[in-house]
């Protein structure tokens, strides 16, 4: 999955997240609140692209924090 501004904005707002296993998840609230999101739901469950160098990958603890405190499930 490539960087996209719309997805980054949805991540910041908690409507999408990435699990510590690097799977992309989409909140059901996109559909409930905006009656939209089919393009995003098509990405749900996909693994994100990550650098081979582990030191450049997203921090699993930060992703866990985002899932627990920001993601709107």
C-alpha positions in Angstrom: 0.0 0.0 0.0 1.5 3.3 -1.0 1.4 6.5 1.0 -1.8 8.4 0.3 -2.8 11.7 1.8 -6.4 10.7 2.3 -5.4 7.6 4.2 -2.9 9.5 6.3 -5.7 12.0 7.3 -8.0 9.1 8.2 -5.3 7.6 10.3 -4.8 10.9 12.2 -8.5 11.1 12.7 -8.7 7.5 14.0 -10.9 6.1 11.1 -8.2 3.7 10.0 -5.3 2.1 11.8 -2.4 -0.3 11.3 -2.0 -3.2 13.6 1.4 -4.1 15.1 1.5 -6.9 12.6 1.2 -4.2 9.9 -2.4 -5.0 8.8 -4.5 -2.1 7.6 -7.9 -1.8 9.4 -10.8 0.5 8.7 -13.4 1.6 11.2 -17.0 0.9 10.6 -17.7 4.4 11.7 -16.7 5.7 8.2 -19.8 4.2 6.9 -22.0 5.1 9.9 -20.9 8.7 10.1 -20.2 9.5 6.4 -22.2 6.9 4.5 -19.1 6.3 2.6 -15.9 4.3 2.6 -16.2 1.4 0.1 -12.8 2.3 -1.4 -11.2 2.0 2.1 -13.1 -1.2 3.1 -11.5 -2.8 0.0 -8.1 -2.3 1.7 -9.2 -3.6 5.1 -7.1 -6.6 6.2 -4.3 -5.9 3.7 -0.7 -5.8 4.9 1.0 -2.5 4.4 4.3 -2.2 2.6 7.1 -1.8 5.0 10.8 -1.3 4.6 12.9 -4.5 4.8 15.2 -2.7 7.3 13.4 -3.3 10.6 14.7 -0.1 12.1 12.7 1.9 9.5 9.4 0.1 10.1 6.6 1.6 12.2 7.1 1.1 15.9 4.8 -1.7 17.1 4.3 0.1 20.5 3.2 3.3 18.8 0.8 1.3 16.6 -0.6 -0.4 19.7 -1.1 3.0 21.3 -2.9 4.3 18.2 -5.1 1.2 18.2 -6.0 1.6 21.9 -6.3 5.4 22.1 -7.1 6.8 18.6 -8.8 4.2 16.4 -12.5 4.5 16.3 -13.1 0.8 15.8 
